[in-house]
Amino acid sequence: MVLQAEGSENESSTPIDNDAPDTTVSPEDEPTVSLVEIEPGVAVLFADQVPAGFELIPLKMMSARTSQGLTDKLAMASGIGNVAAQGAQGATAVQGLVRLSPQTLQALKTARPMTSGGWNLGALVTSKGKIAASVRWAPVTGAQTASILTALGPAAALLALQVQLASISRRIDENVQLTRDVLRALHEDQWAALLGLHETTVRAVRESQAAGTVNDHIFASIATKDADLRKQRHLFMSLVHGHITALDSDGQNRRTYVLRNVEQILADAHGMLMAEWSWYRYQVLRAGHISRDEANADENERLLAELVAETQREHTQAMDDVANLLIGLERQCRLIAELPAERSLPFTTKRQNIRDTVAMAEALAERVAVLRDQVHTQPAPLDPPLTVFAETVPDEVLRILRWIVPGEESLLAIADVNLDRLVGEDAYLGVTPTRLFISAQSAVRKQGTIEREFPLSDVRYVRFRERDKRGPVLDVITTDENIRLTFDDWAGKGRGLDDSRRLANLLAAAMDLPESERRTDPLLGASKERAISR
């Protein structure tokens, strides 16, 4: 397991032994470096001194009194204050914040480190593998952190404020050139205002970082921008929501919408990112400015708690929306790239090669993932364990299905079948852990669409029937439909018959008649009783 403060060359890791019992460590051997994770990916570092080369985010933009009060509450709530009372005085010093990488957070979900007194134990390790210091840490999901945040009460808002300030500090230099020309061309009337708000709030953050506070002089430059910031934010948010609604449709309509509007989607998503982060910077700077007003500390503490929580809630929702839009756009662009018809897409100046459009969508989606402290991922190539084909599954079919199989579901089985119609039609039958789908092969390979899909929970009965010198028949009875599929002659013997029978068994394993659909009748009950009495 690897723990890493972003921007640092040092890493911290904890030894894992899945078969070893928890280890008790004597007080004299307890580490003097402690990490308390206060939200996913962010931890407070307690130590007598900062380990060599370990990069921290200092607790800036708070008055000395506020910072000391927060430090004291953290130390006592975490139990580190008790350690100090036993002689380890330096252990209560808050050195700053540490940001953990997304890869670290993923590793922490499955790791099982050694523990002592409710803490996980590990070591800070340099990039060359050298142990720099022992460390104990409390994950955000643990009871230790929950009790800490409860004990902090309203003061937790101040800690959340510092996390937000650190987040902005780390991101203000992110490149905004991606799709900038597209955004400027399509929103020329909004560009000057959008860019002005972006640059003004970025400058205010830089000045506050340099000064270590949000004083009156710094906040004055943005104090009157609230209405303008909200106007731009609402404008681009409504545009993004319009795209999300349009893409919440069937596969054919989604693809058609992307073909006609891909440039607009990219521009609006980029515009929302600029507007959202300008507003977010303003809100956090405002909170930092309020925290300096010690004369009204009591009421300001309540105000800050509300402001920080509301800002984080709205910002998280906005970033989730734009992330979902870009994930959907990237999937559609990658799907279009696998289809035979389209080699380019319309843009304002000229048509763009589909591969270039995919790269633009992917790059913007990756940027949003970074801003959300997440790793940008793509569905893995499909490798179904059960394939029912005369030979092998065509590679292009699996490449296309990779982008149209819903969500992150794996493909358990896929089969070459025939629809039982007056004029038979070749089709694909696919099974995932939650659903089955049936689609004409031409619809999949030419249009990238799945025509029909059914939850496995709707499967009521499955019948598999072999036929002499012909391929077998598969009947699937669902809540609302009776589906009959046939196989070609190759599936009537040998490996083909074995595979088609296993497919039927897989579907039969999902058969279920829920209690709400079960019926009883006294006549049937009486008949059974008479039969038993005989």
N, C-alpha and C positions, 0 to 999 in steps of 0.2 A: 504494500500500500504506500502511495506517495502523497505527501502533503507539500504544497509549494506555495510560497508567497509570490504573487504575480509580480514580475519585473525583477525578481531576485534570481541569482544564480544558485542560491542555496535551496535545498529541499529538506523536508523532514519526513521521516517514515517511521512506521511502527512495525515491529516484528509480528508475524502472524503464525500461529500454530493451531490449526483447526481441531487437532486432537488433544491439545494440552489443556489442563484445567486452569482456572483463574489463578494468578500468582499473587501472593501477599508480599508486599515490600515493607521492610521495617522503616520507621519514621526517619532514621538517620540516613537511609538510602533514598528517600523521596527526592524526585527531581526538584530543582529550584526554578525551572522554567515551566510555566503553565499556560495552556491555550484554552480559552473558554469561547466556544462557537456560539455567537448570539443570533445569527441567522445563517441559512445555508451559504457557505462560502466565505463567511467573515467571522474572525475570532479576535478576542482581546488577548494580548500577550502580557502576562505577569512575569517579571524577572528582575533580579537584582541589577542586571545589565543586559543590553541587547547582544545576543550571540553574534560573533564576528561575521560580517558580510550579510547579515540578515536584514532585508529591507522592510521597513515598517511604514504604515500610514500614521503619522502622529495625530494626537487629539488636538487639532487646531480649531480656531474660530469659536472657542468657548472661553468665557472669562476664567481666571484662575480659580475663583471660588466655585464656579459651576463644575469645572473640570475636577477639582479636588473632591467635591461632594460626590460626583459620579464615581470617581475612583474608590472612595471609601465604601460606598454602597456595593460596588462590584466585589470588592475584596471580602466584605463581611458576608454577602449573600452567597458567594461561591465557596466559603469556608476557608479561603486563603488567609483571611484575617486570623483565623485560629492557628494556622501554621505559623504565622508571624509571632503570635503570642507565645508559641513554644520555642522561639529563638531564631527562626528563619526570617528576620526582619525584611530583608531585601525581596522576599518572595511576594510582597504586597504591592510592589511598584508597578503601575501600569505603564508599559513602554509605548503602547499604541495598538493599532489594528493590523491584522495579518489577513490577506485575502488568499483563499485557497482556490486552486485551479479547478475548472469543471471536471477534468480527468480525475482529480483527487476526490471530488465529491462522489463521482460514480464508484470509485474504488471503496470509499467508506461505507457504501450501502451493503456490501457483501463481506467486508473484512471483519475479523474477530481477533482483536488485539488482546494482549495481557492487560489485566485491570488491577487496581488497588484502591480501596476506599471509595469506590464509585467513579474513579477516574480511569481512562485508558492510558496506557504507558507506551512510550516510544522513544525516538531519538531524532534530533536534527542532524541531517546528513548533507554534506556538501555535494556538489555535482560530481566530484571525484570519488565519492563513496566514503569519505572520512567523517566519522561521528564528531559533530561540533559540540553537542550538549544533549543530555537526556531531557525528556519533556513529558508532561502529562497533559491530557486534553479531554475536554468534555464536549461531545457532539451536540448539535442543536436539538436532536431528537431525544436526547437522554433526559432523565428526571433531574439531573444536576442543573442543566441549563433552564429547564422549565421553572424550577424553584428560584433560580437567580432572577429571571425576568419578572416573576411574580413579586419577589421581594423588592425589586427596583421600583415597581409601580410607575407613576408618571415619569420618573427619571429615565425609563426605558426609551421614551421619545427622544431624549437628548442623544442617547447612544445611536438610535436609528438615524437621527439627523447627521451625526458624524459619519455613519456608514454611507449615507447619500452624498455627503460632501466629498468623501473619498472616491466614490464611484464617479462623480462628475470630474474630479481632478484627473482621474485616470483616463477619461474618455474625451476630454475637450479637444485633443489633437487628432482624433480619428479623422481619417480622410473623408471629405464630403464631395469629392470629385466624381464618384461613381454615379453614372446616369445623370450628372449635373446638366449636360447639354440637353438631354431629353426633357428634364424638368423645366429648364429655362425656356425652351422652345414652346412647350405646351402651356406654360403658366407665366408668360411674359408679363402679364398685368400684375401678378402677385410676387414676382421674383424679387423685385427691389425691397419690398416690405419684409419678405421672408428672410432674405439674406441679411438685411439690416438688424432684425431681431436676433438672428443667430450670432452675428458678430458682436453685438452689444452685450448679450448675456455671456458669451465666451470671454470677452474682455473683463467683465465684472468678476467672473470666477477666477481668472488669472490674477487680478489685482487683490482679491481677497486671500488667495493662496500666498501671495507675496507678503501681504500685511499680516497674515495670521488671524484675521478677523474680518467681519463684514461691518465696517463702520459707516457712519452717516454719509461720508463722502463717496464711498463705493456704492452704497445702495441708492443714492440719489440719481445715479445714471440710469437706473431701471425702474425707479419707484412708480413712474407714470405709465409703464408699459403693459400693465396687467390686461387692460381691455384689448389692446392690439394683439397680445400673445394669445388670448382666448379666441379672438376672431379667427386667426390663422389656424389655430388648433382645431376649432369646430369645422372650418371649411374643409381641411384635408381629412379630418376624421369622417365627415359625411361622405366624401368621395371614396374613401377606403371601404366604408360600410356598404356603399352601393356596389362595389366590385365583389365584396364577400357575398352579398345577396344574389348577385347575378351568377356567381360560380356555384351556388348551392342548388344545383340542378342535376339533370341526368348527364351522362358522359358526352353525348353528342352536343348538347347545348353548351356545356362547359368549353368544349374544344372550339366551337364556333365563336364563342365570346372572346376567348383568348386570341384566336386568329385575327379578330377585328380590333381588339383593344389592348394588345400586349404593351404597346408603347405608353398608352395612357395609364395602365396599371403600374408600370415601373415608375413613371413620373409622379403619380399620386402617392405611391408608397414612400418614395424618397422625400417628397414634400412633407408627408406626415412625420417622418423621422426628424426632419429639421424643425418643424413646428412643435412637435412634442418635446424634444429635448430643450428647445428654447424656453418653453413654458416650465419644464421641470427644473431647469437651472434657476429660473426666477423664483419658483416656490421654495427651493432649498436655500437660496440666498436670503429670501425673506425670513425664513425660519432662523437662519443664522443671525440675522440682524435683530430679531426679537429676543433671542437668547442673551444678547448683551445688556438688555434692560433689567438690571438687577434690582432697581427700585420697585419694580412691580413683579418680583420673581414668582410669587404664589399664583397670581392669575395667569401669568405668562406660561407657567408650567402646564396648566390645563390647556391653554391655547395651543402651545406647541404640540402637546399630545394629540389634539384633534387635527392640527395642520399637517403634522408628519404622517399620521395614519391615513388621512384622506388623500394626501398627495401620493403616497405610495400605492394606495388602492387604485386610484385613477390611472397612474402611470403604468402600473402592472397590466391593467386591462387594455390600455392603449397599445402597449408593446405586444401583448398576446394577440391582439387583433391584426396588427400589421405582420406579425410573424406567421400567423395562420394564412393570411393572404399570400404571402411570398412563398410559403411552402406549397400551397396549392398551385400557384403560378409556375413554380419550378417543375412540379410533377407534370403539369400539362405541357410545358415546353419540351420536356424530355420525352414525353409520350409522342408529341408531334414529330420530334426528330426521328423516331423509330418507324413512323408511318411512311408509306411510299409516295404520297401525293405532294406534301409541302416541303420545299427545300429552302424557302425564305419567307419572311413575314414583313408586312407593310410598316414602315416608319415614316416620319414626316419628310425627311430629306431623301431617303431611298429605301429600298427593301433591304432588310438585314438577313444575312445567312442564319438559318435556324440554330446552328451550333453557337454562333456569336450571341444570339438571344438567350440561349440556355446559360452561357457563361455570365451574362449580365444578371439574370435572375438568381443564379447560384451565388454570385458574389454579394448581391444585396441581401440575400437570405443569410449568408454567413456573417455579414456585418451585424444583422439584427440578433443573431444567436450570440455573438460576442457581447453585445450591449445587454443581453438578458442573462449573462453569465452561464450560458449553455453551450454545448457542443453541437455544431450543425451536423446532422446525420441524414442519411438517405436510406431508403429501404434496401436491404441486401438483395443481390440477385437471387431469383427464385430457383430452388433445387428441390422439387417435390419428390418425396420418397416413393410415391406410387404413381407410375405413369402407365396408361393403358393405350398403347399405340402399336401399330403393325411393326414399326421399327423404333425410331426415337422421336421425342418431341422436337419440332422445329425450333431452332435457337431463337428466331425472330419472334415466335409466339411468347416464349418466356420473357424476352426483353420487353415486349409490349405489356404483358400482364403485370410485370414488375411495377408499372406506373398506374395501373388501374385496379389492381386488387385493393380493396378498401383498407385504409389505415396501414398499420404495420403488421398485418396478419401474414402468417406463413401459408404457403400453398401446400396442403397435405397430399392432394391427388389431382390429376388432370387426365381426361380421357377423350379419345376421338370417338364420337357417337353420331347417331343420326336422329334427327327429329322425326317423330312418327306423324307425318302429314301426308296429304294426298300426293304431293310432290315432295319426296324426301329431301332433306337438306343436311349437309354436313354441319356438325356443331361441336363445341367443346363443353364438357362438363367438368367443373372444378369444385374442389372442396377445401375449405379453410377451417380453422378451429371453431368458427361461429356460424358459417353459412355455406350454402352451395350456390353455384351460379351456372346458368346455361345460356349459351350465346351462339348464334350462327358463326361459323368460322370466318366468313367474309366480313362480318361486323367487327370482329376482333382484329383481323389482319389489315383491313383497309380503313376502318373508321376508329379503331381503338376504343370500342364500347363493349360493355357487357349488357346484354339485352334484358335478362331476368336474373334475379337473385332472391334467395329465400333463407331466412334464419333456420338453422338446424333445429331449433326448438319447435318449428312448424311441421317437421317431418312426423307423420303419423304411422305410416306403414311403408315397407320396402319389399318388393317381390322380384326375385331373380329367376328367370326361366330359360333353361337351355332348349335349343332346337336342333333337330337332326340336320347335319350338313349346312347349317346356317348359323349366323352369329346369335348370341343370346339376346333376350329382351329384359329391360330393366324398367320396372314401374315404381315410381316414387309418388306416394300419396301425401299431400301436404294439407294444411288447414283449409285451403281454398281451391286447390287444383289437383287434378290427376295427370301426372306427367308420364308419358311412355317414351322411352328411348330404346333404340336398337343398336347393335354392334354389327360391323361387317363380318364376313365369313372367317377372317383370320382370328377372330376372338372366340370361335367355336371349338377350339382345340388347343392343346399344349399350353404354352406360356400365356397366350392371349386369353384363354379360358380362365386360367388361374388368376390372372390380374383383374379381369372383369368381375370375377366372383368376389375377390377381395374388396374391390370397390363397392360392390353391393353390401358386403358385410360392414364396411366402414360406415355407410349411410344407415344401415340397419341399427348400428350401435347408437345412433342418435334418435331412434324412434321413441316417442313418448306420447302418452295420452294424459293430459293434465286432469286434475280432479274436477275442474269446472266442466269438462266435456264428458265425464263418466256418467252413466245413467243406470238406474235400477228399475225393476218392475216386479210387482208382487206375483204376476203370473209365472214369470221365469223362476222366481224363488220357490213357488209352490211345486212346479214341475221337478225341480231338483230334489225337494224333500220327498216327493213320491218315489222318485227313482232310488233314493237312498233307503227308503223303508222296504222296498222290494228286495 
